[in-house]
Amino acid sequence: MGAKVYTIEYNKKLYERTRDFLPLLGYKPYFFFGDGSKGIPAKAPYDKIIVTAGAPVVPTALTDQLAEGGILLIPVGNRESQKMLRITKVKGELKKEEFDSFAFVPLLGEQGWK
């Protein structure tokens, strides 16, 4: 499809295993080890950001990295239950839509769970 996919992992062991394993399955994203709550500013702006860990708040670093018309999909709430949010950047403003309840692993890092 021509999309560039970047993935960031906070847990070093999981990062190493995934970096080695996913290419064996034919997936070739750009792998980064670090704080997912900070995103990857050097590669911004992004058309889409999908967060697969529950965050206590929407990290400002991620909304700052959205391109105009970009979409951030992120579960936000406490450690037991989150609401799925779809945040779209429209004319520099953030439009927020809230969906059903979910439970994801916690997002770790500066703007995640400590």
C-alpha positions as CSV (number, residue, x, y, z in Angstrom):
1,M,0.0,0.0,0.0
2,G,3.0,2.3,0.2
3,A,2.6,3.4,3.8
4,K,5.6,4.0,6.0
5,V,5.0,2.4,9.4
6,Y,6.9,3.4,12.5
7,T,6.6,1.5,15.7
8,I,8.0,2.4,19.1
9,E,8.3,0.0,22.1
10,Y,9.1,1.0,25.7
11,N,10.1,-2.5,26.9
12,K,13.7,-3.3,25.7
13,K,13.2,-7.1,25.6
14,L,9.9,-6.9,23.8
15,Y,11.4,-4.4,21.3
16,E,14.3,-6.7,20.5
17,R,12.1,-9.8,20.1
18,T,9.6,-7.9,17.9
19,R,12.3,-6.2,15.8
20,D,13.8,-9.7,15.0
21,F,10.5,-11.6,14.6
22,L,8.2,-9.3,12.6
23,P,10.4,-9.2,9.5
24,L,10.3,-13.0,9.4
25,L,6.5,-12.7,8.9
26,G,7.0,-10.2,6.1
27,Y,6.4,-7.0,8.1
28,K,9.0,-4.3,7.7
29,P,8.2,-1.3,9.9
30,Y,10.8,1.1,11.1
31,F,11.5,0.0,14.7
32,F,12.3,2.4,17.6
33,F,13.1,1.7,21.2
34,G,11.9,4.4,23.6
35,D,9.0,6.3,25.2
36,G,5.9,5.9,23.1
37,S,4.2,8.8,24.9
38,K,6.7,11.1,23.2
39,G,6.2,9.7,19.7
40,I,8.9,10.0,17.2
41,P,9.2,13.8,16.5
42,A,12.0,13.4,13.9
43,K,9.6,11.5,11.6
44,A,6.6,13.8,12.1
45,P,4.1,14.9,10.9
46,Y,2.0,11.8,10.8
47,D,-1.3,11.1,8.9
48,K,-2.2,8.4,11.4
49,I,-1.1,7.5,14.9
50,I,-2.4,4.3,16.5
51,V,-1.6,3.8,20.2
52,T,-2.0,0.2,21.5
53,A,-1.6,0.9,25.2
54,G,-4.0,2.7,27.6
55,A,-2.9,6.2,28.6
56,P,-3.9,8.2,31.6
57,V,-4.2,11.3,29.3
58,V,-3.7,12.1,25.6
59,P,0.0,12.9,25.3
60,T,0.5,16.4,23.8
61,A,3.6,15.2,22.0
62,L,1.4,12.9,19.9
63,T,-1.2,15.5,19.0
64,D,1.6,17.9,18.2
65,Q,3.0,15.4,15.7
66,L,-0.3,15.0,13.7
67,A,-0.4,16.4,10.2
68,E,-3.3,18.6,9.2
69,G,-6.2,16.1,8.7
70,G,-4.3,13.5,10.7
71,I,-5.9,11.1,13.1
72,L,-4.8,9.8,16.5
73,L,-6.5,6.7,17.9
74,I,-5.8,6.2,21.5
75,P,-7.4,4.4,24.6
76,V,-7.5,6.9,27.5
77,G,-8.6,6.3,31.1
78,N,-7.4,4.5,34.2
79,R,-5.5,1.2,34.3
80,E,-8.6,-0.9,34.3
81,S,-10.8,0.8,31.8
82,Q,-10.3,3.3,29.0
83,K,-12.4,5.0,26.4
84,M,-11.2,4.8,22.8
85,L,-10.6,8.3,21.5
86,R,-10.3,9.4,17.9
87,I,-8.7,12.8,17.6
88,T,-8.6,14.5,14.3
89,K,-6.6,17.7,13.5
90,V,-8.8,20.0,11.5
91,K,-7.5,23.5,10.6
92,G,-5.1,23.3,13.5
93,E,-7.8,22.4,16.0
94,L,-8.3,19.0,17.7
95,K,-11.7,17.3,17.2
96,K,-12.3,14.6,19.7
97,E,-14.7,11.6,19.4
98,E,-15.2,9.1,22.2
99,F,-16.1,5.5,21.7
100,D,-16.9,2.5,23.9
101,S,-14.9,1.2,26.9
102,F,-11.8,-0.9,26.5
103,A,-9.0,-2.3,28.6
104,F,-5.4,-2.1,27.2
105,V,-2.0,-2.7,28.8
106,P,-0.7,0.6,30.3
107,L,1.2,3.1,28.3
108,L,4.5,3.7,30.0
109,G,6.7,6.8,29.8
110,E,6.8,10.5,30.6
111,Q,3.2,11.1,29.7
112,G,2.1,7.6,30.4
113,W,1.9,5.6,33.6
114,K,5.1,5.7,35.7
